[in-house]
């Protein structure tokens, strides 16, 4: 691959707004292979991120080698994180990707500290570590080796089929520490998937990756997150999806209904107006007053999907001690409505939904 790059000082005139906040910016890179995307390579001062205490997550630390994501999922909950850099949570999140080119080396240093207690580390909790750029930057092999050699259990959640490249390395790591793998597959209709997740591999490709990971000896969870109201939530759609997941060799499924926090809601609304404008009134009714669909919808979804998960043999809860993301099923970490639900980070400002849909 031929990369055209230009060195860029973080406070240079003409730099994108907010890039002055990126300490250690090395250069900004564009290439025809990733048309319309700019990668901003940085030397990160830290690799481990502490998860705030008191949350619902079954892990304490995360590593995020990238910020922003070329998967371009219109519903991605991480979109508002780009606003810190004075970039927008829409097009900029998809096209201005921060790459921590020294993340593996920095992680190795942090894990070597005498204060490190070997707590579980999760990858894929913010932006995907196996998005397409990973094929160029190859940050994950060094991260995996650093975690395994330090005796640190870890988990990976991804939509990326690049995971297959690292399965031998992950199998070696799993001989030393607990390793948990999960694949996110929310949309099983190719046309809809191309509209709502335009930068992701197809569901078929992701399920083939599940099969490859299972053949390598892993218990692989599938995250059906989010379930999209009126688009992917019928009994027939859910049953067909679960059948394919089971056939791929997954051992458990977790799900969640779509939630639309500020910074995401606006982007999803634009998509809906373009793709399915007749659903706009229904979404307005569901999400007018909250980021989450109302309890009545979530309970109805639970009543549809939980029996199907059980019928397909995907409701087993297996807690893999020491791992970050456990083998999560519909019965693990669920709320009163029977769905897995993580608390979103605090949003900045309040948006009136009525003006968005």
C-alpha positions in Angstrom: 0.0 0.0 0.0 1.4 3.4 -0.9 0.8 6.1 1.8 1.1 9.8 1.1 1.9 11.5 4.3 2.7 15.0 5.4 4.2 15.9 8.8 1.9 18.1 10.8 2.6 20.0 13.9 -0.3 19.8 16.4 -0.7 23.5 16.5 0.1 24.4 12.9 -2.0 26.9 11.1 -4.7 25.1 9.1 -4.8 22.1 11.4 -8.2 20.6 12.1 -10.0 22.2 15.1 -9.1 20.4 18.2 -6.0 18.7 17.0 -3.9 21.0 19.2 -5.3 18.8 22.0 -3.6 15.7 20.5 -0.2 15.7 22.3 2.4 13.8 20.3 0.8 14.2 16.9 3.4 12.8 14.4 1.7 13.2 11.0 -1.6 13.0 9.2 -2.0 10.4 6.5 -4.3 9.9 3.5 -4.3 7.1 0.9 -6.5 6.1 -2.0 -7.0 2.8 -0.2 -9.1 4.7 2.4 -10.7 7.3 0.2 -12.1 10.2 2.3 -10.4 9.1 5.5 -7.5 10.9 7.3 -5.4 9.0 9.9 -3.8 11.2 12.5 -0.9 9.3 14.0 0.0 10.1 17.5 2.5 9.0 20.2 0.2 8.3 23.1 1.4 9.0 26.7 -0.9 6.3 28.1 -2.4 3.0 26.9 -4.5 1.8 29.8 -7.8 3.6 30.6 -9.4 3.2 34.0 -13.2 2.5 33.9 -15.0 4.6 36.5 -15.9 2.7 39.6 -19.6 1.9 40.2 -20.5 1.1 36.6 -22.1 -2.1 35.2 -19.1 -3.2 33.3 -17.3 -6.5 34.3 -13.9 -5.1 33.6 -11.7 -2.3 35.2 -9.4 -1.3 32.4 -9.6 -0.7 28.6 -7.2 -0.2 25.8 -8.3 1.7 22.7 -5.6 1.8 19.9 -7.9 3.9 17.7 -10.2 6.8 18.2 -12.9 7.3 15.6 -13.9 4.4 13.3 -14.2 3.8 9.6 -16.9 1.2 10.2 -19.2 4.3 10.2 -22.1 2.7 12.1 -24.8 5.3 12.2 -25.8 4.2 15.7 -22.4 4.0 17.3 -22.5 5.1 21.0 -18.9 6.3 20.9 -19.5 9.1 18.4 -19.7 11.9 21.0 -16.1 11.2 22.1 -14.9 13.0 19.0 -16.4 16.3 20.2 -13.6 16.6 22.8 -11.3 17.2 19.8 -13.8 19.8 18.4 -14.6 17.3 15.6 -18.2 16.4 14.9 -19.8 13.1 16.0 -21.0 12.5 12.4 -18.8 12.6 9.4 -15.6 13.4 11.3 -16.0 10.4 13.5 -16.1 8.2 10.4 -13.3 10.0 8.5 -10.9 11.5 11.1 -9.3 8.5 12.8 -6.7 8.9 15.6 -4.1 6.1 15.6 -1.9 5.5 18.7 1.0 4.2 16.8 3.1 3.5 20.0 0.2 1.9 22.0 1.8 -1.5 22.3 5.1 -0.2 23.5 3.4 2.1 26.0 1.1 -0.7 27.2 4.1 -2.9 27.8 5.7 -0.2 30.0 2.5 0.3 32.0 2.0 -3.4 32.5 5.6 -3.7 33.8 5.0 -1.3 36.7 5.1 -2.8 40.2 1.6 -1.3 40.8 0.0 -3.3 38.1 -2.3 -5.9 39.6 -3.1 -7.9 36.5 -6.8 -6.8 36.4 -8.9 -7.7 33.3 -8.5 -5.5 30.3 -11.1 -5.0 27.6 -10.6 -4.0 23.9 -13.4 -2.9 21.6 -15.4 -1.1 24.3 -15.1 2.3 22.5 -14.0 2.0 18.9 -13.2 -1.2 17.1 -9.6 -2.4 17.4 -10.0 -4.5 14.2 -11.4 -1.7 12.0 -9.9 -1.7 8.5 -6.9 0.4 9.4 -5.6 -2.4 11.6 -4.6 -4.2 8.5 -2.1 -1.4 7.8 -1.0 -0.5 11.3 -0.9 -3.9 12.9 -1.2 -2.6 16.5 -3.1 -5.6 17.9 -0.3 -8.2 17.7 1.9 -6.1 20.0 -1.1 -5.4 22.4 -1.9 -9.1 22.6 1.7 -10.1 23.3 2.0 -7.4 25.9 -1.1 -8.5 27.8 -0.3 -12.2 27.6 3.4 -11.8 28.6 2.4 -9.8 31.7 -0.2 -12.3 32.9 -3.1 -10.0 32.2 -6.5 -11.5 31.2 -8.2 -9.7 28.4 -11.3 -9.6 26.1 -11.9 -8.4 22.6 -15.2 -7.3 21.1 -15.1 -6.5 17.4 -17.0 -6.4 14.1 -13.8 -6.9 12.2 -12.8 -10.0 10.3 -9.2 -9.0 10.8 -9.5 -10.9 14.0 -8.8 -14.1 12.0 -5.3 -12.9 11.3 -4.5 -13.0 15.0 -6.2 -16.2 16.0 -3.0 -18.2 16.3 -1.5 -15.5 18.5 -4.7 -15.4 20.6 -4.6 -19.1 21.0 -1.1 -18.9 22.3 -2.1 -16.1 24.6 -5.1 -18.1 25.9 -2.6 -20.8 27.1 -1.1 -18.2 29.4 -4.1 -16.0 30.5 -7.9 -16.1 30.2 -8.9 -14.6 26.8 -12.6 -13.9 25.8 -13.7 -13.2 22.3 -17.0 -11.6 21.1 -18.2 -10.7 17.7 -20.8 -7.9 17.2 -23.4 -8.8 14.6 -26.6 -6.7 14.7 -27.8 -6.5 11.1 -28.3 -9.7 9.0 -29.9 -8.1 5.9 -27.1 -7.1 3.5 -28.9 -4.1 2.1 -29.8 -2.7 5.5 -26.3 -3.5 6.8 -24.7 -1.5 4.0 -26.9 1.5 4.8 -26.5 1.4 8.6 -22.9 0.0 8.9 -21.3 1.0 5.6 -17.7 0.3 6.6 -18.2 -3.1 8.2 -17.8 -6.6 6.9 -21.0 -8.4 6.0 -22.8 -10.6 8.6 -21.7 -13.6 6.6 -18.1 -12.7 6.9 -18.3 -12.0 10.6 -20.1 -15.3 11.2 -17.3 -17.0 9.3 -14.9 -15.4 11.7 -17.0 -16.7 14.6 -16.6 -20.2 13.1 -12.9 -19.7 12.7 -12.5 -18.6 16.3 -14.6 -21.5 17.5 -12.4 -23.9 15.5 -9.4 -22.4 17.2 -10.8 -23.4 20.6 -12.6 -20.3 21.7 -16.1 -19.9 23.2 -17.3 -17.0 21.1 -20.1 -14.7 22.2 -22.2 -12.8 19.7 -23.5 -9.3 20.6 -26.8 -8.6 18.8 -26.4 -5.0 19.6 -28.3 -2.9 18.9 -31.6 -4.4 17.9 -33.2 -1.7 15.7 -36.9 -1.0 16.3 -39.1 -1.8 13.2 -36.0 -2.8 11.2 -34.5 -5.9 12.8 -36.8 -6.7 15.7 -39.6 -9.0 14.3 -39.8 -12.6 15.5 -39.0 -13.8 12.1 -35.9 -11.6 11.8 -34.7 -12.5 15.3 -35.2 -16.2 14.8 -33.4 -16.3 11.5 -30.5 -14.3 13.0 -30.1 -16.6 16.0 -30.3 -19.6 13.7 -27.3 -18.3 11.7 -25.4 -17.4 14.9 -25.9 -20.9 16.3 -24.8 -22.5 13.0 -21.6 -20.5 13.1 -20.6 -22.0 16.4 -21.2 -19.2 18.8 -21.9 -20.3 22.4 -23.9 -17.4 23.7 -25.8 -14.2 22.6 -26.4 -10.9 24.3 -28.7 -8.2 23.0 -29.8 -4.7 23.6 -32.3 -2.3 22.0 -31.0 0.7 20.2 -30.2 3.7 22.4 -29.6 7.2 20.9 -27.6 9.5 23.1 -27.0 13.1 22.1 -24.4 13.2 19.4 -25.7 9.9 18.0 -29.3 10.7 17.8 -28.8 13.5 15.2 -26.7 11.2 12.9 -29.2 8.3 13.2 -32.1 10.7 12.4 -30.4 11.8 9.2 -30.0 8.2 8.2 -33.6 7.4 9.0 -34.9 10.3 6.9 -32.9 9.1 3.9 -33.5 5.3 4.2 -36.9 4.8 5.9 -38.7 8.1 6.2 -42.0 6.4 7.0 -40.5 5.2 10.3 -39.6 8.7 11.5 -42.9 9.2 13.4 -42.4 5.8 15.2 -38.9 6.7 16.2 -40.0 10.1 17.3 -42.6 8.5 19.6 -40.0 6.1 21.0 -37.1 8.4 21.6 -38.7 11.8 22.1 -38.0 11.9 25.8 -35.0 9.7 26.4 -31.9 8.1 24.9 -33.5 4.7 25.5 -36.6 3.2 24.0 -39.4 3.1 26.6 -39.7 0.2 29.0 -42.8 -1.0 27.2 -40.8 -1.5 24.0 -37.9 -3.1 25.8 -40.1 -5.5 27.6 -41.9 -6.5 24.4 -38.5 -7.1 22.8 -37.4 -9.3 25.7 -40.6 -11.3 25.4 -39.8 -12.0 21.8 -36.1 -12.6 21.9 -35.4 -14.4 25.2 -37.4 -17.6 24.3 -35.7 -17.6 20.9 -32.2 -17.3 22.5 -33.1 -20.2 24.8 -34.6 -22.3 22.0 -31.4 -22.0 19.9 -29.2 -23.0 22.9 -27.6 -19.6 23.2 -28.8 -18.7 26.7 -26.0 -20.3 28.6 -24.1 -18.0 31.0 -20.5 -19.0 31.5 -18.5 -16.7 33.6 -14.9 -17.1 32.5 -13.0 -16.1 35.6 -10.6 -13.2 35.1 -11.7 -12.2 31.7 -12.9 -8.7 30.8 -16.0 -9.4 28.7 -17.5 -12.6 30.0 -19.3 -15.1 27.9 -22.4 -13.0 28.2 -25.9 -14.4 27.6 -29.3 -12.9 27.8 -29.4 -13.7 31.5 -26.1 -12.1 32.4 -25.9 -8.5 33.5 -29.4 -7.8 32.3 -31.8 -5.3 33.6 -35.4 -5.8 34.7 -36.5 -5.9 31.1 -34.2 -8.9 30.3 -31.7 -7.1 28.1 -28.0 -6.3 28.5 -27.7 -2.6 29.0 -24.6 -0.5 29.7 -24.8 2.9 31.3 -23.8 5.5 28.7 -21.2 8.1 29.5 -22.6 11.5 30.6 -23.7 13.5 27.6 -22.8 17.1 27.2 -25.9 19.2 26.9 -29.5 18.2 26.2 -31.1 17.9 22.8 -34.7 18.0 21.9 -35.5 14.9 20.0 -38.6 16.5 18.3 -36.2 18.7 16.3 -34.1 15.7 15.1 -36.6 13.2 13.6 
